[in-house]
Amino acid sequence: MTTKIGVFIGRFNPPHLGHLSVIEEALSNNDKLIIVIGSHKTTFSPRKLLSTEQVQNIILAGVSDPSRIEFASVRDNLYSDNEWVIDVRKQINYICSKIYDENKIISLYGFSKDQTSQYLKWFPFYHTIEALPFVNGGGELLHASDIRELIYKNSKSLDIKAPYGNLPVSGLELTMGKPMATQFITELLSDNLERVLWISDEYWHYKSYKDAWSKAPYAPTFVTGDAVVFCNGCVLLIKRKFSPGKGCYALPGGFINQNETVKACILRELAEETKIDVPPAKLANSLKEIVLFDAPSRSMRGRTITNAGLIVLEETKIPKVKASDDAMGAIWMPLDMISRLEDKFFEDHFYIIMKLSVMLG
């Protein structure tokens, strides 16, 4: 016996009628459908309004046959497409291993809309089925980002005490269909709209930031320096006080000045943001290596390249730190706690810490 398995990969944040169209097409031509949800464990942001579990709930509310759907989730990997593909394959293989038929035909569904769809070419061992794009009444392709912006642009009128929180119900039903829109609203109201309002503030911050640079003769590229300081099994962090990333854990760091080197930027930002009780000369001598992190999509501020300075302090006692006025706090966090707070970090700082901690040996 041969089992036909469909695979559909996306962030689905949120799911819309275009996604639902592909799901129903895949269900009609396969025995099982595996939906792989991306950006798992990524911090909430204007790009990510919903958790993985909320995405699942919304999809299940809209599909015709939930019993034939299996879900998998994968983290983003900004710095290795190959590792991301391996992770996706592991998830798919695990689900397929529970299906005991020896013969399995796996088909990957999707449609090539832009460079974000290039992953469809990374799975040559699956049959690739180009799904028909779903357009709205105006003939335009549906995008999840348009739905998120609909929420953010109506954020000032949101009110947990109002019916449906004053969310734009009619607009959501047009793009998501009534069952998924109803579940979407339920998920957004589940935490009293606090997260929605916080993400909306982040959205408007990024928009004003980009608007300020919109008249530049060419798109700017920003350069930053971050200090990754390890001491006695801990890493030094700040908690951001303002947007972007308000309330998130982050590495001490900031933008490079016109008249300084990358190393000088890292050491200056470390001293300014944490007031670490270590002589400047000792900090400089403890900087072992500077590692570049330049994924084009790592920051929503625009093209931002950061240089992470690996600093290893050989101290018998962890140095005192004190946050600057633009941070909520400065703390030493044990490395074994970091993985439990993966979704609380600003931008790719969790990845940077993990990458440099491996270099410690």
Beta strands, then each sheet from edge to edge (+ up, - down):
strand 1: 2-10
strand 2: 32-37
strand 3: 69-73
strand 4: 103-110
strand 5: 127-130
strand 6: 222-231
strand 7: 234-240
strand 8: 249-250
strand 9: 253-255
strand 10: 287-293
strand 11: 304-312
strand 12: 327-334
sheet 1: 3+ 2+ 1+ 4+ 5+
sheet 2: 8+ 7- 6+ 9-
sheet 3: 8+ 7- 6+ 11+ 10-
sheet 4: 8+ 7- 12+
end
